[in-house]
Amino acid sequence: MWKIAVAFAIFAGLALFILSKGGNIDLSGEKHGTEAMHEPAAVGPASAPASK
């Protein structure tokens, strides 16, 4: 059983090390209203499929 705990600790440490080297990674969760919302994608004119 102790081997599982040691393996988990090593894996978690390795995962945190890799994530910290990855750059700007936000692990703080969802943001609601605290940052500017992304603008919706521009929607062009709807094209109807040509029927024959």
PyMOL Python script that loads the backbone (N, CA, C, O; Angstrom):
from pymol import cmd

cmd.read_pdbstr("""\
ATOM      1  N   MET A   1       0.823  -1.196   0.000  1.00  0.00           N
ATOM      2  CA  MET A   1       0.000   0.000   0.000  1.00  0.00           C
ATOM      3  C   MET A   1       0.867   1.262   0.000  1.00  0.00           C
ATOM      4  O   MET A   1       0.544   2.251  -0.658  1.00  0.00           O
ATOM      5  N   TRP A   2       1.967   1.209   0.744  1.00  0.00           N
ATOM      6  CA  TRP A   2       2.830   2.381   0.801  1.00  0.00           C
ATOM      7  C   TRP A   2       3.454   2.667  -0.553  1.00  0.00           C
ATOM      8  O   TRP A   2       3.794   3.813  -0.848  1.00  0.00           O
ATOM      9  N   LYS A   3       3.610   1.640  -1.382  1.00  0.00           N
ATOM     10  CA  LYS A   3       4.200   1.833  -2.708  1.00  0.00           C
ATOM     11  C   LYS A   3       3.274   2.683  -3.586  1.00  0.00           C
ATOM     12  O   LYS A   3       3.736   3.496  -4.387  1.00  0.00           O
ATOM     13  N   ILE A   4       1.974   2.484  -3.423  1.00  0.00           N
ATOM     14  CA  ILE A   4       1.007   3.275  -4.187  1.00  0.00           C
ATOM     15  C   ILE A   4       1.102   4.745  -3.783  1.00  0.00           C
ATOM     16  O   ILE A   4       1.077   5.629  -4.639  1.00  0.00           O
ATOM     17  N   ALA A   5       1.211   5.004  -2.485  1.00  0.00           N
ATOM     18  CA  ALA A   5       1.311   6.382  -2.003  1.00  0.00           C
ATOM     19  C   ALA A   5       2.598   7.043  -2.501  1.00  0.00           C
ATOM     20  O   ALA A   5       2.575   8.210  -2.894  1.00  0.00           O
ATOM     21  N   VAL A   6       3.704   6.326  -2.491  1.00  0.00           N
ATOM     22  CA  VAL A   6       4.971   6.873  -2.972  1.00  0.00           C
ATOM     23  C   VAL A   6       4.894   7.134  -4.470  1.00  0.00           C
ATOM     24  O   VAL A   6       5.342   8.178  -4.943  1.00  0.00           O
ATOM     25  N   ALA A   7       4.327   6.188  -5.220  1.00  0.00           N
ATOM     26  CA  ALA A   7       4.201   6.368  -6.666  1.00  0.00           C
ATOM     27  C   ALA A   7       3.311   7.570  -6.982  1.00  0.00           C
ATOM     28  O   ALA A   7       3.607   8.331  -7.904  1.00  0.00           O
ATOM     29  N   PHE A   8       2.224   7.749  -6.228  1.00  0.00           N
ATOM     30  CA  PHE A   8       1.346   8.901  -6.435  1.00  0.00           C
ATOM     31  C   PHE A   8       2.081  10.198  -6.157  1.00  0.00           C
ATOM     32  O   PHE A   8       1.953  11.152  -6.925  1.00  0.00           O
ATOM     33  N   ALA A   9       2.844  10.257  -5.081  1.00  0.00           N
ATOM     34  CA  ALA A   9       3.579  11.472  -4.733  1.00  0.00           C
ATOM     35  C   ALA A   9       4.606  11.808  -5.817  1.00  0.00           C
ATOM     36  O   ALA A   9       4.761  12.972  -6.185  1.00  0.00           O
ATOM     37  N   ILE A  10       5.306  10.793  -6.326  1.00  0.00           N
ATOM     38  CA  ILE A  10       6.284  11.030  -7.390  1.00  0.00           C
ATOM     39  C   ILE A  10       5.595  11.509  -8.655  1.00  0.00           C
ATOM     40  O   ILE A  10       6.060  12.449  -9.300  1.00  0.00           O
ATOM     41  N   PHE A  11       4.482  10.865  -9.017  1.00  0.00           N
ATOM     42  CA  PHE A  11       3.743  11.255 -10.215  1.00  0.00           C
ATOM     43  C   PHE A  11       3.197  12.672 -10.078  1.00  0.00           C
ATOM     44  O   PHE A  11       3.274  13.454 -11.026  1.00  0.00           O
ATOM     45  N   ALA A  12       2.645  13.016  -8.914  1.00  0.00           N
ATOM     46  CA  ALA A  12       2.104  14.361  -8.708  1.00  0.00           C
ATOM     47  C   ALA A  12       3.212  15.406  -8.780  1.00  0.00           C
ATOM     48  O   ALA A  12       3.028  16.471  -9.370  1.00  0.00           O
ATOM     49  N   GLY A  13       4.355  15.106  -8.184  1.00  0.00           N
ATOM     50  CA  GLY A  13       5.480  16.030  -8.246  1.00  0.00           C
ATOM     51  C   GLY A  13       5.969  16.230  -9.670  1.00  0.00           C
ATOM     52  O   GLY A  13       6.260  17.354 -10.080  1.00  0.00           O
ATOM     53  N   LEU A  14       6.059  15.141 -10.424  1.00  0.00           N
ATOM     54  CA  LEU A  14       6.476  15.228 -11.818  1.00  0.00           C
ATOM     55  C   LEU A  14       5.473  16.035 -12.644  1.00  0.00           C
ATOM     56  O   LEU A  14       5.867  16.846 -13.481  1.00  0.00           O
ATOM     57  N   ALA A  15       4.183  15.813 -12.409  1.00  0.00           N
ATOM     58  CA  ALA A  15       3.149  16.551 -13.140  1.00  0.00           C
ATOM     59  C   ALA A  15       3.229  18.045 -12.835  1.00  0.00           C
ATOM     60  O   ALA A  15       3.130  18.865 -13.747  1.00  0.00           O
ATOM     61  N   LEU A  16       3.406  18.406 -11.570  1.00  0.00           N
ATOM     62  CA  LEU A  16       3.523  19.825 -11.215  1.00  0.00           C
ATOM     63  C   LEU A  16       4.781  20.437 -11.812  1.00  0.00           C
ATOM     64  O   LEU A  16       4.762  21.591 -12.240  1.00  0.00           O
ATOM     65  N   PHE A  17       5.869  19.685 -11.847  1.00  0.00           N
ATOM     66  CA  PHE A  17       7.106  20.190 -12.451  1.00  0.00           C
ATOM     67  C   PHE A  17       6.902  20.461 -13.938  1.00  0.00           C
ATOM     68  O   PHE A  17       7.313  21.507 -14.440  1.00  0.00           O
ATOM     69  N   ILE A  18       6.270  19.525 -14.644  1.00  0.00           N
ATOM     70  CA  ILE A  18       6.034  19.695 -16.082  1.00  0.00           C
ATOM     71  C   ILE A  18       5.091  20.865 -16.335  1.00  0.00           C
ATOM     72  O   ILE A  18       5.315  21.648 -17.258  1.00  0.00           O
ATOM     73  N   LEU A  19       4.039  20.994 -15.528  1.00  0.00           N
ATOM     74  CA  LEU A  19       3.107  22.106 -15.702  1.00  0.00           C
ATOM     75  C   LEU A  19       3.777  23.446 -15.421  1.00  0.00           C
ATOM     76  O   LEU A  19       3.485  24.438 -16.088  1.00  0.00           O
ATOM     77  N   SER A  20       4.668  23.478 -14.442  1.00  0.00           N
ATOM     78  CA  SER A  20       5.328  24.743 -14.125  1.00  0.00           C
ATOM     79  C   SER A  20       6.293  25.157 -15.230  1.00  0.00           C
ATOM     80  O   SER A  20       6.535  26.350 -15.411  1.00  0.00           O
ATOM     81  N   LYS A  21       6.846  24.214 -15.965  1.00  0.00           N
ATOM     82  CA  LYS A  21       7.749  24.531 -17.059  1.00  0.00           C
ATOM     83  C   LYS A  21       6.996  24.877 -18.335  1.00  0.00           C
ATOM     84  O   LYS A  21       7.608  25.332 -19.301  1.00  0.00           O
ATOM     85  N   GLY A  22       5.674  24.671 -18.363  1.00  0.00           N
ATOM     86  CA  GLY A  22       4.878  24.869 -19.564  1.00  0.00           C
ATOM     87  C   GLY A  22       4.556  26.302 -19.892  1.00  0.00           C
ATOM     88  O   GLY A  22       4.041  26.566 -20.979  1.00  0.00           O
ATOM     89  N   GLY A  23       4.829  27.241 -19.017  1.00  0.00           N
ATOM     90  CA  GLY A  23       4.532  28.633 -19.311  1.00  0.00           C
ATOM     91  C   GLY A  23       3.346  29.143 -18.513  1.00  0.00           C
ATOM     92  O   GLY A  23       3.201  28.832 -17.331  1.00  0.00           O
ATOM     93  N   ASN A  24       2.506  29.924 -19.162  1.00  0.00           N
ATOM     94  CA  ASN A  24       1.390  30.579 -18.497  1.00  0.00           C
ATOM     95  C   ASN A  24       0.199  29.631 -18.405  1.00  0.00           C
ATOM     96  O   ASN A  24      -0.645  29.595 -19.301  1.00  0.00           O
ATOM     97  N   ILE A  25       0.136  28.865 -17.321  1.00  0.00           N
ATOM     98  CA  ILE A  25      -0.956  27.918 -17.113  1.00  0.00           C
ATOM     99  C   ILE A  25      -1.761  28.384 -15.908  1.00  0.00           C
ATOM    100  O   ILE A  25      -1.212  28.551 -14.819  1.00  0.00           O
ATOM    101  N   ASP A  26      -3.058  28.593 -16.097  1.00  0.00           N
ATOM    102  CA  ASP A  26      -3.924  29.096 -15.040  1.00  0.00           C
ATOM    103  C   ASP A  26      -4.677  27.927 -14.421  1.00  0.00           C
ATOM    104  O   ASP A  26      -5.513  27.310 -15.080  1.00  0.00           O
ATOM    105  N   LEU A  27      -4.385  27.617 -13.155  1.00  0.00           N
ATOM    106  CA  LEU A  27      -5.051  26.517 -12.463  1.00  0.00           C
ATOM    107  C   LEU A  27      -6.079  27.031 -11.459  1.00  0.00           C
ATOM    108  O   LEU A  27      -6.494  26.291 -10.567  1.00  0.00           O
ATOM    109  N   SER A  28      -6.492  28.285 -11.593  1.00  0.00           N
ATOM    110  CA  SER A  28      -7.374  28.875 -10.593  1.00  0.00           C
ATOM    111  C   SER A  28      -8.859  28.623 -10.852  1.00  0.00           C
ATOM    112  O   SER A  28      -9.688  29.013 -10.030  1.00  0.00           O
ATOM    113  N   GLY A  29      -9.218  27.993 -11.949  1.00  0.00           N
ATOM    114  CA  GLY A  29     -10.615  27.673 -12.196  1.00  0.00           C
ATOM    115  C   GLY A  29     -11.294  28.686 -13.099  1.00  0.00           C
ATOM    116  O   GLY A  29     -10.644  29.512 -13.740  1.00  0.00           O
ATOM    117  N   GLU A  30     -12.615  28.604 -13.134  1.00  0.00           N
ATOM    118  CA  GLU A  30     -13.389  29.471 -14.018  1.00  0.00           C
ATOM    119  C   GLU A  30     -13.434  30.889 -13.486  1.00  0.00           C
ATOM    120  O   GLU A  30     -13.381  31.123 -12.279  1.00  0.00           O
ATOM    121  N   LYS A  31     -13.532  31.821 -14.403  1.00  0.00           N
ATOM    122  CA  LYS A  31     -13.660  33.224 -14.047  1.00  0.00           C
ATOM    123  C   LYS A  31     -15.043  33.700 -14.489  1.00  0.00           C
ATOM    124  O   LYS A  31     -15.451  33.481 -15.629  1.00  0.00           O
ATOM    125  N   HIS A  32     -15.754  34.349 -13.578  1.00  0.00           N
ATOM    126  CA  HIS A  32     -17.101  34.835 -13.884  1.00  0.00           C
ATOM    127  C   HIS A  32     -17.148  36.337 -13.679  1.00  0.00           C
ATOM    128  O   HIS A  32     -17.278  36.827 -12.557  1.00  0.00           O
ATOM    129  N   GLY A  33     -17.038  37.065 -14.796  1.00  0.00           N
ATOM    130  CA  GLY A  33     -17.203  38.503 -14.741  1.00  0.00           C
ATOM    131  C   GLY A  33     -15.987  39.262 -14.246  1.00  0.00           C
ATOM    132  O   GLY A  33     -16.049  40.489 -14.161  1.00  0.00           O
ATOM    133  N   THR A  34     -14.896  38.609 -13.918  1.00  0.00           N
ATOM    134  CA  THR A  34     -13.733  39.328 -13.410  1.00  0.00           C
ATOM    135  C   THR A  34     -12.800  39.753 -14.526  1.00  0.00           C
ATOM    136  O   THR A  34     -11.986  40.656 -14.336  1.00  0.00           O
ATOM    137  N   GLU A  35     -12.899  39.136 -15.662  1.00  0.00           N
ATOM    138  CA  GLU A  35     -12.053  39.502 -16.795  1.00  0.00           C
ATOM    139  C   GLU A  35     -12.956  39.829 -17.985  1.00  0.00           C
ATOM    140  O   GLU A  35     -14.136  39.480 -18.003  1.00  0.00           O
ATOM    141  N   ALA A  36     -12.386  40.494 -18.956  1.00  0.00           N
ATOM    142  CA  ALA A  36     -13.148  40.833 -20.160  1.00  0.00           C
ATOM    143  C   ALA A  36     -13.574  39.556 -20.868  1.00  0.00           C
ATOM    144  O   ALA A  36     -12.787  38.626 -21.043  1.00  0.00           O
ATOM    145  N   MET A  37     -14.808  39.535 -21.260  1.00  0.00           N
ATOM    146  CA  MET A  37     -15.326  38.355 -21.959  1.00  0.00           C
ATOM    147  C   MET A  37     -14.854  38.390 -23.401  1.00  0.00           C
ATOM    148  O   MET A  37     -14.663  39.459 -23.981  1.00  0.00           O
ATOM    149  N   HIS A  38     -14.671  37.230 -23.962  1.00  0.00           N
ATOM    150  CA  HIS A  38     -14.275  37.153 -25.366  1.00  0.00           C
ATOM    151  C   HIS A  38     -15.447  37.560 -26.245  1.00  0.00           C
ATOM    152  O   HIS A  38     -16.599  37.220 -25.972  1.00  0.00           O
ATOM    153  N   GLU A  39     -15.137  38.278 -27.280  1.00  0.00           N
ATOM    154  CA  GLU A  39     -16.174  38.683 -28.235  1.00  0.00           C
ATOM    155  C   GLU A  39     -16.631  37.467 -29.024  1.00  0.00           C
ATOM    156  O   GLU A  39     -15.808  36.626 -29.385  1.00  0.00           O
ATOM    157  N   PRO A  40     -17.933  37.354 -29.301  1.00  0.00           N
ATOM    158  CA  PRO A  40     -18.392  36.226 -30.114  1.00  0.00           C
ATOM    159  C   PRO A  40     -17.842  36.311 -31.530  1.00  0.00           C
ATOM    160  O   PRO A  40     -17.569  37.397 -32.041  1.00  0.00           O
ATOM    161  N   ALA A  41     -17.689  35.184 -32.137  1.00  0.00           N
ATOM    162  CA  ALA A  41     -17.161  35.141 -33.503  1.00  0.00           C
ATOM    163  C   ALA A  41     -18.135  35.830 -34.452  1.00  0.00           C
ATOM    164  O   ALA A  41     -19.352  35.737 -34.295  1.00  0.00           O
ATOM    165  N   ALA A  42     -17.576  36.517 -35.432  1.00  0.00           N
ATOM    166  CA  ALA A  42     -18.411  37.205 -36.408  1.00  0.00           C
ATOM    167  C   ALA A  42     -19.157  36.170 -37.245  1.00  0.00           C
ATOM    168  O   ALA A  42     -18.566  35.215 -37.750  1.00  0.00           O
ATOM    169  N   VAL A  43     -20.447  36.375 -37.381  1.00  0.00           N
ATOM    170  CA  VAL A  43     -21.273  35.442 -38.137  1.00  0.00           C
ATOM    171  C   VAL A  43     -21.580  36.054 -39.488  1.00  0.00           C
ATOM    172  O   VAL A  43     -22.160  37.136 -39.575  1.00  0.00           O
ATOM    173  N   GLY A  44     -21.189  35.358 -40.533  1.00  0.00           N
ATOM    174  CA  GLY A  44     -21.444  35.847 -41.883  1.00  0.00           C
ATOM    175  C   GLY A  44     -22.862  35.491 -42.312  1.00  0.00           C
ATOM    176  O   GLY A  44     -23.609  34.882 -41.546  1.00  0.00           O
ATOM    177  N   PRO A  45     -23.236  35.867 -43.534  1.00  0.00           N
ATOM    178  CA  PRO A  45     -24.574  35.535 -44.020  1.00  0.00           C
ATOM    179  C   PRO A  45     -24.742  34.017 -44.142  1.00  0.00           C
ATOM    180  O   PRO A  45     -23.836  33.309 -44.581  1.00  0.00           O
ATOM    181  N   ALA A  46     -25.894  33.551 -43.752  1.00  0.00           N
ATOM    182  CA  ALA A  46     -26.152  32.118 -43.832  1.00  0.00           C
ATOM    183  C   ALA A  46     -26.302  31.706 -45.290  1.00  0.00           C
ATOM    184  O   ALA A  46     -27.034  32.337 -46.051  1.00  0.00           O
ATOM    185  N   SER A  47     -25.622  30.672 -45.660  1.00  0.00           N
ATOM    186  CA  SER A  47     -25.729  30.199 -47.043  1.00  0.00           C
ATOM    187  C   SER A  47     -26.580  28.944 -47.062  1.00  0.00           C
ATOM    188  O   SER A  47     -26.267  27.947 -46.411  1.00  0.00           O
ATOM    189  N   ALA A  48     -27.635  29.014 -47.804  1.00  0.00           N
ATOM    190  CA  ALA A  48     -28.549  27.861 -47.923  1.00  0.00           C
ATOM    191  C   ALA A  48     -27.967  26.883 -48.947  1.00  0.00           C
ATOM    192  O   ALA A  48     -27.427  27.308 -49.969  1.00  0.00           O
ATOM    193  N   PRO A  49     -28.070  25.596 -48.685  1.00  0.00           N
ATOM    194  CA  PRO A  49     -27.567  24.637 -49.676  1.00  0.00           C
ATOM    195  C   PRO A  49     -28.378  24.698 -50.960  1.00  0.00           C
ATOM    196  O   PRO A  49     -29.599  24.854 -50.942  1.00  0.00           O
ATOM    197  N   ALA A  50     -27.680  24.575 -52.057  1.00  0.00           N
ATOM    198  CA  ALA A  50     -28.360  24.653 -53.351  1.00  0.00           C
ATOM    199  C   ALA A  50     -29.175  23.393 -53.582  1.00  0.00           C
ATOM    200  O   ALA A  50     -28.647  22.284 -53.499  1.00  0.00           O
ATOM    201  N   SER A  51     -30.452  23.559 -53.870  1.00  0.00           N
ATOM    202  CA  SER A  51     -31.298  22.374 -54.144  1.00  0.00           C
ATOM    203  C   SER A  51     -31.528  22.277 -55.645  1.00  0.00           C
ATOM    204  O   SER A  51     -31.716  23.283 -56.330  1.00  0.00           O
ATOM    205  N   LYS A  52     -31.509  21.052 -56.137  1.00  0.00           N
ATOM    206  CA  LYS A  52     -31.690  20.836 -57.582  1.00  0.00           C
ATOM    207  C   LYS A  52     -33.011  20.173 -57.872  1.00  0.00           C
ATOM    208  O   LYS A  52     -33.331  19.916 -59.033  1.00  0.00           O
TER     209      LYS A  52
END
""", "prot")
cmd.dss("prot")
cmd.show_as("cartoon", "prot")
cmd.util.cbc("prot")
cmd.orient("prot")
